[in-house]
Every structure is written in structure tokens, then in C-alpha cells.
Amino acid sequence: MNNESLVIYIIAVLCLGAVLIMSKDRIHPRFKRALALTAVIMIALAFVFIIYSLLA
């Protein structure tokens, strides 16, 4: 697995999560659940990739 791509992905996902948390009052209610679910899935996948890269 390419470590540069992994680091960029992890930084981007964590920034997305931070932006969603900080702007939770300004997001339209219709999109709030979908964005939160997408962010949770991407953050969980980032942690799986971290564990995988440590074990590989």
C-alpha cells in the first residue's frame, strides 16, 4: 500500500470530520444525516487502513 496516498487520505478524512463537527448548525437538515454517515464510514476506513499498514 502506498504510504503517501494513505497519509493524504487520513488527513483529508480527519479534516472532513472536523469541518462537519464545526459546521453542524449550518448544514441543511436534509443532508446532515447523510454527511455524518459518510464521514463516520470514511473515518472508520481510515483507522482500518492505519492498522493494516502497521501490520503489513
Backbone as numpy.savetxt, mean C-alpha at the origin, in Angstrom:
# Nx Ny Nz CAx CAy CAz Cx Cy Cz
13.90 -11.83 -7.35 13.05 -10.65 -7.35 13.94 -9.41 -7.35
13.57 -8.43 -8.15 14.34 -7.21 -8.27 14.13 -6.33 -7.03
15.20 -6.08 -6.28 15.07 -5.35 -5.03 14.73 -3.88 -5.23
15.21 -3.28 -6.33 14.87 -1.87 -6.59 13.38 -1.69 -6.81
12.80 -2.57 -7.59 11.36 -2.50 -7.85 10.57 -2.72 -6.57
11.04 -3.63 -5.75 10.37 -3.92 -4.49 10.39 -2.71 -3.56
11.52 -2.05 -3.47 11.64 -0.87 -2.60 10.74 0.25 -3.11
10.72 0.47 -4.41 9.86 1.51 -4.99 8.40 1.19 -4.73
8.00 -0.08 -4.90 6.63 -0.48 -4.65 6.25 -0.26 -3.18
7.11 -0.63 -2.27 6.81 -0.50 -0.83 6.68 0.98 -0.46
7.57 1.80 -0.96 7.48 3.24 -0.66 6.20 3.82 -1.23
5.85 3.45 -2.45 4.63 3.98 -3.07 3.38 3.53 -2.32
3.34 2.28 -1.89 2.17 1.77 -1.18 2.02 2.43 0.19
3.13 2.59 0.90 3.05 3.23 2.21 2.66 4.70 2.09
3.12 5.37 1.04 2.70 6.75 0.80 1.21 6.82 0.46
0.73 5.87 -0.34 -0.71 5.82 -0.65 -1.52 5.63 0.62
-1.10 4.73 1.49 -1.80 4.53 2.75 -1.80 5.77 3.61
-0.68 6.45 3.67 -0.60 7.69 4.46 -1.50 8.78 3.90
-1.52 8.90 2.58 -2.38 9.91 1.96 -3.85 9.60 2.21
-4.22 8.34 2.13 -5.62 7.97 2.40 -6.00 8.24 3.85
-5.10 7.98 4.78 -5.39 8.24 6.19 -5.51 9.73 6.45
-4.60 10.52 5.87 -4.63 11.96 6.12 -5.79 12.67 5.45
-6.29 12.13 4.33 -7.36 12.81 3.60 -8.68 12.05 3.68
-8.89 11.33 4.75 -10.10 10.51 4.84 -11.38 11.33 4.92
-11.30 12.58 5.35 -12.50 13.41 5.44 -12.87 14.04 4.10
-11.92 14.14 3.19 -12.17 14.79 1.91 -12.53 13.83 0.80
-12.42 12.54 1.03 -12.74 11.55 0.01 -14.26 11.36 -0.05
-14.77 11.28 -1.25 -16.21 11.06 -1.43 -16.60 9.73 -0.80
-17.70 9.68 -0.06 -18.09 8.44 0.64 -18.25 7.23 -0.28
-18.61 7.48 -1.52 -18.81 6.38 -2.46 -17.50 5.64 -2.75
-16.38 6.36 -2.75 -15.10 5.77 -3.09 -14.27 5.40 -1.87
-14.71 5.80 -0.69 -13.92 5.60 0.52 -13.64 4.12 0.80
-14.65 3.29 0.71 -14.48 1.87 1.01 -13.59 1.18 -0.02
-13.79 1.50 -1.30 -12.98 0.87 -2.35 -11.52 1.27 -2.24
-11.25 2.54 -1.97 -9.86 2.98 -1.82 -9.22 2.37 -0.59
-9.95 2.28 0.49 -9.40 1.68 1.71 -9.10 0.20 1.50
-9.99 -0.51 0.85 -9.78 -1.93 0.59 -8.58 -2.14 -0.32
-8.46 -1.31 -1.35 -7.32 -1.41 -2.25 -6.01 -1.14 -1.51
-6.00 -0.13 -0.66 -4.79 0.20 0.10 -4.42 -0.92 1.06
-5.39 -1.51 1.72 -5.11 -2.61 2.66 -4.53 -3.81 1.92
-5.09 -4.13 0.78 -4.58 -5.27 -0.01 -3.16 -5.00 -0.47
-2.90 -3.78 -0.95 -1.56 -3.45 -1.44 -0.54 -3.43 -0.30
-0.91 -2.94 0.87 0.00 -2.91 2.01 0.29 -4.34 2.49
-0.74 -5.18 2.53 -0.52 -6.57 2.92 0.40 -7.27 1.93
0.21 -7.00 0.65 1.07 -7.60 -0.37 2.50 -7.10 -0.24
2.67 -5.85 0.13 4.02 -5.31 0.34 4.72 -6.04 1.48
4.02 -6.31 2.56 4.64 -7.05 3.67 4.94 -8.49 3.28
4.09 -9.09 2.47 4.39 -10.44 1.97 5.66 -10.42 1.13
5.81 -9.40 0.29 7.02 -9.28 -0.52 8.26 -9.06 0.34
8.12 -8.31 1.42 9.25 -8.09 2.33 9.68 -9.41 2.95
8.73 -10.17 3.45 9.05 -11.48 4.05 9.67 -12.41 3.01
9.11 -12.41 1.81 9.64 -13.26 0.75 11.08 -12.90 0.40
11.35 -11.59 0.32 12.72 -11.18 -0.03 13.71 -11.49 1.09
13.25 -11.49 2.34 14.14 -11.84 3.44 14.45 -13.35 3.46
13.49 -14.15 3.05 13.68 -15.61 3.09 14.37 -16.13 1.83
14.29 -15.41 0.74 14.87 -15.89 -0.53 16.34 -15.55 -0.65
